[in-house]
Amino acid sequence: MSLPLTEEQRKKIEENRQKALARRAEKLLAEQHQRAGSGSSIAANSSQSKQGLPPNLPREPPKPVSHGVLFKQQDLSSSSTGDQRPPNPHHFHLSTPQQAKGSGKIHEDVPTACLSHSPPSQMTATRVSPPLAKSPPGAPTQQLLCYQSGQASHETKSTPFANTAREPLAKAKSFQKTPASSFGQPHRDPGLDAKAERPSTSGQNISDSRCGSGSVTARPEGRLSQKSGASFHKAVSSQQGACIRSGDRFQVKIGYNAHLIAVFKSLPSRSYDPATKMWNFSMTDYSALMKAAQSLPSVTLQPLEGAEDSRELPSADGVAQARLPSAPSLAFVKGRCVLISRARFEADIGYSEHLTAVFKQMDSRNYDAKTRRWSFLLEEHNKLIAQVRCLPQVQLDPLPKTLTLAFASQLEKTSPCVPETIPEADLSGVDSKLVSSLLPFQRVGVNFAIAKRGRLLLADDMGLGKTIQAICIAAFYRKEWPLLVVVPSSVRFTWEQAFLRWLPSLSPDCINVVVTGKDRLTAGLVNIVSFDLLSKLEKQLKTPFKVVIIDESHFLKNIKTARCRAAMPILKVAKRVILLSGTPAMSRPAELYTQIIGVRPTFFPQFHAFGLRYCDAKQHPWGWDYSGSSNLGELKLLLEEAVMLRRLKSDVLAQLPAKQRKMVVIAPGRISTKARAALDAVAKEMTTKEKTNRQQKEALLLFFSRTAEAKIPCVIEYVLDLLESGREKFLVFAHHKVVLDALTKELERKHVQHVRIDGSTSSADRDDLCRQFQLFESHAVAVLSITAASMGLTFSSADLVVFAELFWNPGVLLQAEDRVHRIGQSSSVSIHYLVAKGTADDYLWPMIQEKIKVLGEAGLSETNFSEMAEATDYFHKDPKQQQIYDFFQKSFEEDGSDRELLEAAESFDPGSGFQDLGGMLDESTLTDSPLKKRRFEFFDNFDSFTSPL
Ligand SMILES: Nc1ncnc2c1ncn2[C@@H]1O[C@H](COP(=O)(O)OP(=O)(O)OP(=O)(O)O)[C@@H](O)[C@H]1O
């Protein structure tokens, strides 16, 4: 009979045993590291865990237990905890659900240490966990084990995951309510878990690769073994269900289960669909539901496929399942801060008790019961983030750096947000003609731009006078000129006219309109160039432009285009960047990116970051898709704060005239040499003295017709530019059949839906076509004959009228304008007159203005063309031209001239002189896709068409 051991001997034995265990643990960890290093599935697991680490949380040197390691169940419950029981040789494998899925293994998020044991005979001891933290003395064994099981290492206390130990404990407790937990555990109310709304633990799962056997061990951990049986029982007998996506919500497909229904009813976003007999929830409740479902042994719920955090949730398929503690590696409540106003941000995150406690410490906290979100003043942002970082199981991403920079003043503020007041700029250095002409809202625009140090996207609605504002802003920085103005090809000369009109101090010689690829980009003080020529000439730039205007800046929306590649470096180095667009993004936020960084090159240096936040970026097997939109409220706030000023017509209607007229000088370069020669020849004919009156008149009609023919390419280019700029509904009036034909032909080629009304349209058809245009949004353009459609029709669904040709009778023009400017029109209407230099327009335009002036003086017309249109001095003073002008006046004032001209226009055959536009246009732009898409697609290929001749 052996003597009983002395106390000292017992102590010594225990010490030795502990040492042996520790050595064994070390050895096994080393093995595990080796495996991880050899690229096994564990290594993949480990890397996944690391990826899942919140980037903003302090990182500890990798701790073996926190990343996809093999745990030995026994060691979770023994080793340095003070537990005297012998090591359990059971073998456990920690892996992600995906891995488990792949390997056919099943995982559950329940503390395995409390539950899952197989007979030693079937278990192979392969890994030992590191020593565990000391458990509270006197804790009941079961709870003690559960507590310990979550604590992978005492060292992890200092890691962001250290506190995860509490979570498994909670889970272990929750498990006690299950039917299988009849092992002396206190009963728990099935609804409790759900009520607690504990979000899902996002850790990895530990599972026993062999626990599927469901065997019961005869070891001292008998109760645990029985739990294993319970787990097994759940796996085989539990009710199977699945989460299924349904729009932005998800639904749960499962049969009736009272416990689960109790869980459902505790979730705030619950909704029951009697038709499908399924409950559905918002994604914000997903984690909480999965978590609660995991604690119900009678339920096995398949997670959402591809759910953001599904990898953090246990896989539920297969037979054997073990409810095991999450590895303390990933945050289980994840979310981000989102800006909701200039002064406040909210936390878009699931529920966490600890997090709520932190929220409640913020002075500016506000809880929105509707959205169930907390919001705070920006000035508490940094404080909140700092405190949340101390919560190991919470990952709350701060506002992106771009936002904190843009709203830096708000972040530092201590008083409530007051609307930013824009200081009045000192415009004494700018031509008084311009400054005094600015409408009040335009003045605000100029002030805003100067407050932003000359870098902005001026995104006022179309027709609000972005040109005059841009010229004023640029003129404020005149000392920094030469100025570069990049514009669509069709409006280069209109810009030249605008500079001449608004800056009388600027000599016309100082303006350089770049017409060909051989011209110099820097020849003038003001250099106006088309997007396409810029990409050919940018290499000329030795010294950068300090002041740059980009008109229709959405032309830069696609970073891959030559125009964008040419413009972006220029914008980056320029000191002042004035982007103009009435439609900065026509279909998606991604289109704004280049314009944003054009103004603020430091914002979102990587498009991907922008795409993730605002384009709902999604990864597909073929790559990332940035065509969506997300967080638009925040994007709007950011743009308004730091990048963009946008006013709608409706915002400033009271300041606007009912009609805004604009003379558009269309590019002379577009008129072919042949057409030019024909025009010159006819002009010469008209001034030949020997001609009879009749012959002269014939010459005039021919001049008028040749003008129409010569303008066709420019007119089409302008109309297409308008469509690209986002003009969705407008009228184009022309007089000659050849122009109407060319326009409709081109619109057909581009698959732009339109209607056409000319002299040959029956009255029944006229009304029908008019109605179609009014009712259908898809009808973008109405091509109308000046004389056949200028009366009796209503096209008030449009607010822009383009005159492709001039007409000598202003009364007819005014009537045509009034097709849109009539009852039903709530907006200020824009009228664009396309005028080509060196054509009959040289005489028609001044003649029209003169006539209107006379009518106005006689009180017969309220319209004053000269006040609203550019280039009021658009008139050739050459004596020969004066002669033609006189001749024009005389001819058009004679009785019957209208009829003669109309007939001439109808019968005009362009003959050999007519350019078939089909040959000019890029066939590659044709496509068969539906309208909206087609329009965007062909615009993407627009470069080739807009190149000057
Ligand atoms: N303050 C003003 N005084 C006189 N005319 C003005 C004023 N503001 C704008 N206009 C006239 O209104 C017309 C439209 O202006 P502008 O072309 O600059 O508009 P926009 O905003 O650039 O429109 P879009 O986006 O269609 O190009 C022009 O003829 C312009 O001369």
PDBQT file of the ligand as one rigid body, heavy atoms in Angstrom, charges set to zero:
ROOT
HETATM    1  N1  LIG A1001     -25.966  88.139 -66.883  1.00  0.00    +0.000 N 
HETATM    2  C1  LIG A1001     -26.266  87.995 -68.175  1.00  0.00    +0.000 A 
HETATM    3  N2  LIG A1001     -26.492  89.038 -68.948  1.00  0.00    +0.000 NA
HETATM    4  C2  LIG A1001     -26.807  88.907 -70.227  1.00  0.00    +0.000 A 
HETATM    5  N3  LIG A1001     -26.888  87.733 -70.848  1.00  0.00    +0.000 NA
HETATM    6  C3  LIG A1001     -26.677  86.635 -70.129  1.00  0.00    +0.000 A 
HETATM    7  C4  LIG A1001     -26.356  86.712 -68.757  1.00  0.00    +0.000 A 
HETATM    8  N4  LIG A1001     -26.213  85.466 -68.302  1.00  0.00    +0.000 NA
HETATM    9  C5  LIG A1001     -26.410  84.656 -69.329  1.00  0.00    +0.000 A 
HETATM   10  N5  LIG A1001     -26.699  85.347 -70.434  1.00  0.00    +0.000 N 
HETATM   11  C6  LIG A1001     -26.994  84.817 -71.742  1.00  0.00    +0.000 C 
HETATM   12  O1  LIG A1001     -27.743  83.625 -71.592  1.00  0.00    +0.000 OA
HETATM   13  C7  LIG A1001     -27.394  82.728 -72.600  1.00  0.00    +0.000 C 
HETATM   14  C8  LIG A1001     -27.045  81.403 -71.959  1.00  0.00    +0.000 C 
HETATM   15  O2  LIG A1001     -25.815  81.511 -71.269  1.00  0.00    +0.000 OA
HETATM   16  P1  LIG A1001     -24.714  80.377 -71.320  1.00  0.00    +0.000 P 
HETATM   17  O3  LIG A1001     -24.541  79.873 -72.675  1.00  0.00    +0.000 OA
HETATM   18  O4  LIG A1001     -23.516  80.852 -70.612  1.00  0.00    +0.000 OA
HETATM   19  O5  LIG A1001     -25.452  79.296 -70.465  1.00  0.00    +0.000 OA
HETATM   20  P2  LIG A1001     -24.859  77.967 -69.991  1.00  0.00    +0.000 P 
HETATM   21  O6  LIG A1001     -25.132  77.877 -68.544  1.00  0.00    +0.000 OA
HETATM   22  O7  LIG A1001     -23.445  77.821 -70.412  1.00  0.00    +0.000 OA
HETATM   23  O8  LIG A1001     -25.764  76.942 -70.765  1.00  0.00    +0.000 OA
HETATM   24  P3  LIG A1001     -25.347  75.545 -71.409  1.00  0.00    +0.000 P 
HETATM   25  O9  LIG A1001     -25.088  74.624 -70.286  1.00  0.00    +0.000 OA
HETATM   26  O10 LIG A1001     -26.558  75.219 -72.190  1.00  0.00    +0.000 OA
HETATM   27  O11 LIG A1001     -24.156  75.810 -72.251  1.00  0.00    +0.000 OA
HETATM   28  C9  LIG A1001     -26.256  83.331 -73.349  1.00  0.00    +0.000 C 
HETATM   29  O12 LIG A1001     -26.715  83.914 -74.521  1.00  0.00    +0.000 OA
HETATM   30  C10 LIG A1001     -25.729  84.365 -72.419  1.00  0.00    +0.000 C 
HETATM   31  O13 LIG A1001     -25.132  85.444 -73.067  1.00  0.00    +0.000 OA
ENDROOT
TORSDOF 0
